[in-house]
Amino acid sequence: MNRGFTAEIDLNAVSHNLKVIKDISRNLPLIAVVKADAYGHGAVEISGRLIRDGVEYLAVAFTGEAEELRDAGINTPIVVLFDPDVEDIFKYSLIPVISDKKTAVVLSKEAERRNTALNVHLKIDTGMGRLGLTGDPVKEILEIAGMRGISIEGVMSHFSEADIKDESFARMQIASFNSVRKELLQKGLQIRLFHIANSAAVEALPESHFDAVRPGIMLYGYSPIERREAIIAHRLLPVMTVKAKILALRRLPAGTPISYGRTFVTKRESLIGVMAAGYADGLSRRLSNNAEVIVGGRRVPVVGRVCMDLTMIDLTGIEHVEEGDDAVIIGKNGNESIDAAELARRADTIPYEILTSIGYRAKKVYY
Ligand SMILES: *Cc1c(COP(=O)(O)O)cnc(C)c1O
């Protein structure tokens, strides 16, 4: 029996968010980022919906993730952002992102051996300091372009701030990307897709859209830009609702310590609910005495430390609550709503981490 820790995934919300993105990016081709199991939402189901709605490309982090999509019957072009595993690239017809010349050499040899041409995207490092060609990227790209069996379909880069707090650094990255782009086009290279825009740039930097956009978090209903949340976020719909079952209800006298370390002590006779979800389910321990959930349309506080499998909530004064009822951890209930951005602020992290850590573990239900 499932103990009732569920993530409900609203696929119509995905469609809605996709429309918002298509609208902002003037219908440019979209490389939908579904890495990390679609940010915890389930890559196969999310990709299925995105493809139904006309998405041109999917992007995953590793070839293993692409394999899962191919095995599920998905034939859409898939860009593999990080690991160009040679066997899998050819076996599953994937588009590798190449970040150095030696990988290009290996892939070129294999393409020649198989008597085929491999579509690749090249990555240049414009300030992220993670992966990508550095030094003289134009020279290296020209060398790679000359390799047999390699066809450069795209050139990409990545912003160093997912929330673009410092627009001037992002603009420097765009300028450096654009100068490489111009030089390559001048030299007559036929490269169809220059792309750098993650969600934040889709939202805030139209000059970064180039030939395609590459959003992730927006598809799942969140704006990475906190200060602009009021502008775009209200147009996006959070896709994931998270619920846990109330396993037990206990009426306890004033002065009762709750959970490990006795960090909370009841101040009055209290009705304490024990939820069947804890940090092993992705509820950060940082939410101890520092979060709310919604029960019967009302916000109630988490009390005491979050345990591995259980978390206590204070239900004193809530009417008609019964064992087996749901507590909403992320989502709407009555007039109240809690989103991953709220939990992220409380846990001192970002919605990305909240969604992936909970989404990976919860039983997912699609509607
Ligand atoms: C994760 C990722 C994205 C998507 O970023 P969001 O902030 O979720 O839009 C785009 N490009 C690369 C290379 C990434 O790793």
The ligand as an SDF file (V2000), in Angstrom:
LIG
                    3D

 15 15  0  0  0  0  0  0  0  0999 V2000
   19.4630   23.2720  -16.6290 C   0  0  0  0  0  0  0  0  0  0  0  0
   19.8910   23.9630  -17.8420 C   0  0  0  0  0  0  0  0  0  0  0  0
   19.0170   24.8160  -18.5430 C   0  0  0  0  0  0  0  0  0  0  0  0
   17.6470   25.2150  -18.0280 C   0  0  0  0  0  0  0  0  0  0  0  0
   17.7790   26.1490  -16.9860 O   0  0  0  0  0  0  0  0  0  0  0  0
   16.4870   26.8290  -16.2920 P   0  0  0  0  0  0  0  0  0  0  0  0
   17.0620   27.8370  -15.3790 O   0  0  0  0  0  0  0  0  0  0  0  0
   15.7870   25.7310  -15.5750 O   0  0  0  0  0  0  0  0  0  0  0  0
   15.6600   27.3950  -17.3800 O   0  0  0  0  0  0  0  0  0  0  0  0
   19.4540   25.3210  -19.7520 C   0  0  0  0  0  0  0  0  0  0  0  0
   20.6810   25.0250  -20.2320 N   0  0  0  0  0  0  0  0  0  0  0  0
   21.5700   24.2340  -19.5710 C   0  0  0  0  0  0  0  0  0  0  0  0
   22.9120   23.9780  -20.1510 C   0  0  0  0  0  0  0  0  0  0  0  0
   21.2060   23.6940  -18.3460 C   0  0  0  0  0  0  0  0  0  0  0  0
   22.0800   22.9410  -17.6810 O   0  0  0  0  0  0  0  0  0  0  0  0
  1  2  1  0
  2  3  1  0
  2 14  2  0
  3  4  1  0
  3 10  2  0
  4  5  1  0
  5  6  1  0
  6  7  2  0
  6  8  1  0
  6  9  1  0
 10 11  1  0
 11 12  2  0
 12 13  1  0
 12 14  1  0
 14 15  1  0
M  END
$$$$
